[in-house]
């Protein structure tokens, strides 16, 4: 008779270690991805703080198309949209546009917008000097308001880039704000 308990125990031990390792990797994946995107500039995330703009001459010989997109977190009780869907800008020149948001509920709500720039590799060339995304937005029941964003496209933007998409996702953060 052959004793198989020793190999079975080793197999069970290896499977348990593999399971723990996979869980740990899954748990660390989001922070690792954030670090990777910050280092490489991938992912299109922009800083949630005002950029310090060094004065430079606008490049009036070049234009870049800026597209504006607004989306809502699933089930968010808001109306949210850009006032204009696209602008043609000169790198190095400052521009302001607005997004519109309205609380669709009768009670007061708090929201926060999270920006993203596409293609992700040009996020560092899209500098916001003023943005509603820097702070929480408080709305009374049924209130709507314009929310400005002031930006400048860095004149060092690579020549092959002719379109940049600025996207915001608006989240309800009432429960987080109450803490």
Phi and psi in degrees as GROMACS dihedral restraints (atoms count N, CA, C in turn):
[ dihedral_restraints ]
;  ai    aj    ak    al  type     phi  dphi    fc
    3     4     5     6     1   -97.2    20    10
    4     5     6     7     1   132.2    20    10
    6     7     8     9     1   -87.8    20    10
    7     8     9    10     1   113.4    20    10
    9    10    11    12     1  -105.8    20    10
   10    11    12    13     1     4.5    20    10
   12    13    14    15     1   -67.3    20    10
   13    14    15    16     1   -37.0    20    10
   15    16    17    18     1   -62.5    20    10
   16    17    18    19     1   -52.0    20    10
   18    19    20    21     1   -62.4    20    10
   19    20    21    22     1   -35.5    20    10
   21    22    23    24     1   -64.2    20    10
   22    23    24    25     1   -41.1    20    10
   24    25    26    27     1   -65.0    20    10
   25    26    27    28     1   -40.7    20    10
   27    28    29    30     1   -63.4    20    10
   28    29    30    31     1   -41.6    20    10
   30    31    32    33     1   -62.9    20    10
   31    32    33    34     1   -45.2    20    10
   33    34    35    36     1   -61.9    20    10
   34    35    36    37     1   -42.2    20    10
   36    37    38    39     1   -61.5    20    10
   37    38    39    40     1   -43.4    20    10
   39    40    41    42     1   -64.6    20    10
   40    41    42    43     1   -40.4    20    10
   42    43    44    45     1   -65.7    20    10
   43    44    45    46     1   -38.9    20    10
   45    46    47    48     1   -65.0    20    10
   46    47    48    49     1   -45.2    20    10
   48    49    50    51     1   -61.7    20    10
   49    50    51    52     1   -40.9    20    10
   51    52    53    54     1   -62.7    20    10
   52    53    54    55     1   -42.9    20    10
   54    55    56    57     1   -63.3    20    10
   55    56    57    58     1   -45.7    20    10
   57    58    59    60     1   -63.3    20    10
   58    59    60    61     1   -42.3    20    10
   60    61    62    63     1   -62.4    20    10
   61    62    63    64     1   -42.2    20    10
   63    64    65    66     1   -66.2    20    10
   64    65    66    67     1   -40.5    20    10
   66    67    68    69     1   -63.3    20    10
   67    68    69    70     1   -45.6    20    10
   69    70    71    72     1   -60.9    20    10
   70    71    72    73     1   -42.9    20    10
   72    73    74    75     1   -62.7    20    10
   73    74    75    76     1   -44.4    20    10
   75    76    77    78     1   -62.2    20    10
   76    77    78    79     1   -38.2    20    10
   78    79    80    81     1   -66.8    20    10
   79    80    81    82     1   -38.2    20    10
   81    82    83    84     1   -88.2    20    10
   82    83    84    85     1    -5.9    20    10
   84    85    86    87     1   -61.1    20    10
   85    86    87    88     1   -44.2    20    10
   87    88    89    90     1   -65.6    20    10
   88    89    90    91     1   -50.1    20    10
   90    91    92    93     1   -61.9    20    10
   91    92    93    94     1   -37.2    20    10
   93    94    95    96     1   -64.8    20    10
   94    95    96    97     1   -40.5    20    10
   96    97    98    99     1   -63.5    20    10
   97    98    99   100     1   -42.2    20    10
   99   100   101   102     1   -60.5    20    10
  100   101   102   103     1   -44.2    20    10
  102   103   104   105     1   -63.7    20    10
  103   104   105   106     1   -44.2    20    10
  105   106   107   108     1   -59.5    20    10
  106   107   108   109     1   -45.3    20    10
  108   109   110   111     1   -65.4    20    10
  109   110   111   112     1   -38.0    20    10
  111   112   113   114     1   -65.7    20    10
  112   113   114   115     1   -40.0    20    10
  114   115   116   117     1   -70.9    20    10
  115   116   117   118     1   -44.4    20    10
  117   118   119   120     1   -92.0    20    10
  118   119   120   121     1   -16.9    20    10
  120   121   122   123     1    81.7    20    10
  121   122   123   124     1     6.6    20    10
  123   124   125   126     1   -80.2    20    10
  124   125   126   127     1   163.9    20    10
  126   127   128   129     1    93.9    20    10
  127   128   129   130     1   -14.5    20    10
  129   130   131   132     1    72.1    20    10
  130   131   132   133     1    13.9    20    10
  132   133   134   135     1   -76.6    20    10
  133   134   135   136     1   142.9    20    10
  135   136   137   138     1  -114.6    20    10
  136   137   138   139     1   157.5    20    10
  138   139   140   141     1   -67.5    20    10
  139   140   141   142     1   147.8    20    10
  141   142   143   144     1   -96.6    20    10
  142   143   144   145     1    47.9    20    10
  144   145   146   147     1  -148.4    20    10
  145   146   147   148     1   156.7    20    10
  147   148   149   150     1   -66.6    20    10
  148   149   150   151     1   139.9    20    10
  150   151   152   153     1   -81.5    20    10
  151   152   153   154     1   146.9    20    10
  153   154   155   156     1   -92.4    20    10
  154   155   156   157     1   115.4    20    10
  156   157   158   159     1   -99.5    20    10
  157   158   159   160     1   126.7    20    10
  159   160   161   162     1   -89.4    20    10
  160   161   162   163     1   129.8    20    10
  162   163   164   165     1   -59.5    20    10
  163   164   165   166     1   130.1    20    10
  165   166   167   168     1  -146.6    20    10
  166   167   168   169     1   160.3    20    10
  168   169   170   171     1   -75.9    20    10
  169   170   171   172     1   133.8    20    10
  171   172   173   174     1   -64.7    20    10
  172   173   174   175     1   146.5    20    10
  174   175   176   177     1   -90.3    20    10
  175   176   177   178     1    92.2    20    10
  177   178   179   180     1   -76.4    20    10
  178   179   180   181     1    -5.8    20    10
  180   181   182   183     1   -87.6    20    10
  181   182   183   184     1    -7.7    20    10
  183   184   185   186     1  -128.7    20    10
  184   185   186   187     1   143.1    20    10
  186   187   188   189     1  -125.9    20    10
  187   188   189   190     1   150.3    20    10
  189   190   191   192     1  -131.0    20    10
  190   191   192   193     1   135.0    20    10
  192   193   194   195     1   -87.0    20    10
  193   194   195   196     1   127.6    20    10
  195   196   197   198     1  -111.0    20    10
  196   197   198   199     1   123.1    20    10
  198   199   200   201     1  -102.5    20    10
  199   200   201   202     1   141.1    20    10
  201   202   203   204     1  -116.8    20    10
  202   203   204   205     1   129.7    20    10
  204   205   206   207     1  -130.0    20    10
  205   206   207   208     1   138.1    20    10
  207   208   209   210     1  -124.2    20    10
  208   209   210   211     1   135.4    20    10
  210   211   212   213     1  -138.9    20    10
  211   212   213   214     1   160.3    20    10
  213   214   215   216     1  -114.6    20    10
  214   215   216   217     1   146.1    20    10
  216   217   218   219     1   -63.4    20    10
  217   218   219   220     1   142.3    20    10
  219   220   221   222     1   -52.6    20    10
  220   221   222   223     1   127.7    20    10
  222   223   224   225     1    80.1    20    10
  223   224   225   226     1     4.4    20    10
  225   226   227   228     1   -68.3    20    10
  226   227   228   229     1   134.7    20    10
  228   229   230   231     1   -86.0    20    10
  229   230   231   232     1    56.5    20    10
  231   232   233   234     1  -133.0    20    10
  232   233   234   235     1   157.7    20    10
  234   235   236   237     1  -105.4    20    10
  235   236   237   238     1   131.3    20    10
  237   238   239   240     1  -149.2    20    10
  238   239   240   241     1   124.4    20    10
  240   241   242   243     1  -159.1    20    10
  241   242   243   244     1   156.8    20    10
  243   244   245   246     1   -77.0    20    10
  244   245   246   247     1   147.4    20    10
  246   247   248   249     1   -71.2    20    10
  247   248   249   250     1   -39.4    20    10
  249   250   251   252     1  -122.5    20    10
  250   251   252   253     1   144.0    20    10
  252   253   254   255     1   -88.6    20    10
  253   254   255   256     1   -17.5    20    10
  255   256   257   258     1  -158.7    20    10
  256   257   258   259     1   153.7    20    10
  258   259   260   261     1  -139.2    20    10
  259   260   261   262     1   148.6    20    10
  261   262   263   264     1  -104.6    20    10
  262   263   264   265     1   124.1    20    10
  264   265   266   267     1  -126.8    20    10
  265   266   267   268     1   160.0    20    10
  267   268   269   270     1  -101.6    20    10
  268   269   270   271     1   128.5    20    10
  270   271   272   273     1   -56.3    20    10
  271   272   273   274     1   138.5    20    10
  273   274   275   276     1    92.7    20    10
  274   275   276   277     1    -9.0    20    10
  276   277   278   279     1  -105.6    20    10
  277   278   279   280     1   141.6    20    10
  279   280   281   282     1   -86.5    20    10
  280   281   282   283     1   140.1    20    10
  282   283   284   285     1  -134.4    20    10
  283   284   285   286     1   154.5    20    10
  285   286   287   288     1  -129.4    20    10
  286   287   288   289     1   136.9    20    10
  288   289   290   291     1  -136.9    20    10
  289   290   291   292     1   175.5    20    10
  291   292   293   294     1  -133.5    20    10
  292   293   294   295     1   151.6    20    10
  294   295   296   297     1  -113.2    20    10
  295   296   297   298     1   154.0    20    10
  297   298   299   300     1  -116.5    20    10
  298   299   300   301     1   134.2    20    10
  300   301   302   303     1  -135.5    20    10
  301   302   303   304     1   145.5    20    10
  303   304   305   306     1  -142.1    20    10
  304   305   306   307     1   134.1    20    10
  306   307   308   309     1   -77.3    20    10
  307   308   309   310     1   119.8    20    10
  309   310   311   312     1   -87.4    20    10
  310   311   312   313     1    -2.5    20    10
  312   313   314   315     1  -102.9    20    10
  313   314   315   316     1   156.5    20    10
  315   316   317   318     1   -75.8    20    10
  316   317   318   319     1   -18.9    20    10
  318   319   320   321     1   -92.8    20    10
  319   320   321   322     1   159.4    20    10
  321   322   323   324     1   -63.2    20    10
  322   323   324   325     1   144.1    20    10
  324   325   326   327     1  -136.2    20    10
  325   326   327   328     1   156.7    20    10
  327   328   329   330     1  -125.0    20    10
  328   329   330   331     1   133.6    20    10
  330   331   332   333     1  -130.6    20    10
  331   332   333   334     1   163.4    20    10
  333   334   335   336     1  -142.7    20    10
  334   335   336   337     1   134.1    20    10
  336   337   338   339     1   -99.0    20    10
  337   338   339   340     1   138.7    20    10
  339   340   341   342     1  -115.6    20    10
  340   341   342   343     1   120.3    20    10
  342   343   344   345     1   -86.8    20    10
  343   344   345   346     1   157.8    20    10
  345   346   347   348     1  -150.4    20    10
  346   347   348   349     1   143.6    20    10
  348   349   350   351     1  -120.5    20    10
  349   350   351   352     1   135.8    20    10
  351   352   353   354     1  -127.5    20    10
  352   353   354   355     1   142.0    20    10
  354   355   356   357     1   -66.5    20    10
  355   356   357   358     1   147.2    20    10
  357   358   359   360     1   -57.9    20    10
  358   359   360   361     1   -29.8    20    10
  360   361   362   363     1   -68.6    20    10
  361   362   363   364     1   -14.6    20    10
  363   364   365   366     1  -103.4    20    10
  364   365   366   367     1     5.9    20    10
  366   367   368   369     1   -56.1    20    10
  367   368   369   370     1   -35.7    20    10
  369   370   371   372     1   -70.1    20    10
  370   371   372   373     1   -14.9    20    10
  372   373   374   375     1   -93.7    20    10
  373   374   375   376     1    -8.9    20    10
  375   376   377   378     1  -103.5    20    10
  376   377   378   379     1   107.0    20    10
  378   379   380   381     1  -111.4    20    10
  379   380   381   382     1   121.0    20    10
  381   382   383   384     1   -94.1    20    10
  382   383   384   385     1   125.8    20    10
  384   385   386   387     1   -96.7    20    10
  385   386   387   388     1   -24.4    20    10
  387   388   389   390     1  -147.3    20    10
  388   389   390   391     1   133.3    20    10
  390   391   392   393     1  -157.1    20    10
  391   392   393   394     1   139.4    20    10
  393   394   395   396     1   -63.3    20    10
  394   395   396   397     1   -19.3    20    10
  396   397   398   399     1   -75.0    20    10
  397   398   399   400     1   -10.9    20    10
  399   400   401   402     1   -73.9    20    10
  400   401   402   403     1   -19.9    20    10
  402   403   404   405     1  -137.4    20    10
  403   404   405   406     1   160.7    20    10
  405   406   407   408     1   -65.9    20    10
  406   407   408   409     1   147.4    20    10
  408   409   410   411     1  -111.7    20    10
  409   410   411   412     1   121.0    20    10
  411   412   413   414     1  -101.1    20    10
  412   413   414   415     1   133.5    20    10
  414   415   416   417     1  -128.4    20    10
  415   416   417   418     1   135.5    20    10
  417   418   419   420     1   -74.7    20    10
  418   419   420   421     1   165.4    20    10
  420   421   422   423     1   -56.2    20    10
  421   422   423   424     1   124.6    20    10
  423   424   425   426     1    76.4    20    10
  424   425   426   427     1    -2.1    20    10
  426   427   428   429     1   -72.7    20    10
  427   428   429   430     1   140.8    20    10
  429   430   431   432     1  -126.0    20    10
  430   431   432   433     1   149.1    20    10
  432   433   434   435     1  -157.6    20    10
  433   434   435   436     1   152.4    20    10
  435   436   437   438     1   -77.8    20    10
  436   437   438   439     1   147.9    20    10
  438   439   440   441     1  -130.9    20    10
  439   440   441   442     1   110.9    20    10
  441   442   443   444     1   -81.4    20    10
  442   443   444   445     1   154.4    20    10
  444   445   446   447     1  -136.9    20    10
  445   446   447   448     1   127.2    20    10
  447   448   449   450     1  -110.9    20    10
  448   449   450   451     1   131.5    20    10
  450   451   452   453     1  -145.4    20    10
  451   452   453   454     1   165.4    20    10
  453   454   455   456     1  -142.8    20    10
  454   455   456   457     1   137.6    20    10
  456   457   458   459     1   -93.9    20    10
  457   458   459   460     1   123.4    20    10
  459   460   461   462     1   -58.9    20    10
  460   461   462   463     1   131.4    20    10
  462   463   464   465     1   -61.3    20    10
  463   464   465   466     1   -17.4    20    10
  465   466   467   468     1   -81.4    20    10
  466   467   468   469     1     6.2    20    10
  468   469   470   471     1   -53.2    20    10
  469   470   471   472     1   131.0    20    10
  471   472   473   474     1   -55.1    20    10
  472   473   474   475     1   144.3    20    10
  474   475   476   477     1   -61.5    20    10
  475   476   477   478     1   -28.6    20    10
  477   478   479   480     1   -74.3    20    10
  478   479   480   481     1   -10.6    20    10
  480   481   482   483     1   -90.7    20    10
  481   482   483   484     1   119.1    20    10
  483   484   485   486     1  -120.8    20    10
  484   485   486   487     1    -6.2    20    10
  486   487   488   489     1  -140.2    20    10
  487   488   489   490     1   133.7    20    10
  489   490   491   492     1  -125.7    20    10
  490   491   492   493     1   137.4    20    10
  492   493   494   495     1  -111.0    20    10
  493   494   495   496     1   123.4    20    10
  495   496   497   498     1  -104.7    20    10
  496   497   498   499     1   118.4    20    10
  498   499   500   501     1  -121.2    20    10
  499   500   501   502     1   141.0    20    10
  501   502   503   504     1  -125.2    20    10
  502   503   504   505     1   138.1    20    10
  504   505   506   507     1  -112.0    20    10
  505   506   507   508     1   128.1    20    10
  507   508   509   510     1  -102.1    20    10
  508   509   510   511     1   127.3    20    10
  510   511   512   513     1  -116.2    20    10
  511   512   513   514     1   143.1    20    10
  513   514   515   516     1   -81.3    20    10
  514   515   516   517     1   126.3    20    10
  516   517   518   519     1  -123.7    20    10
  517   518   519   520     1    27.0    20    10
  519   520   521   522     1   -52.8    20    10
  520   521   522   523     1   -47.5    20    10
  522   523   524   525     1   -66.8    20    10
  523   524   525   526     1   -36.2    20    10
  525   526   527   528     1   -70.9    20    10
  526   527   528   529     1   -37.4    20    10
  528   529   530   531     1   -69.9    20    10
  529   530   531   532     1   -26.6    20    10
  531   532   533   534     1   -75.3    20    10
  532   533   534   535     1   -15.0    20    10
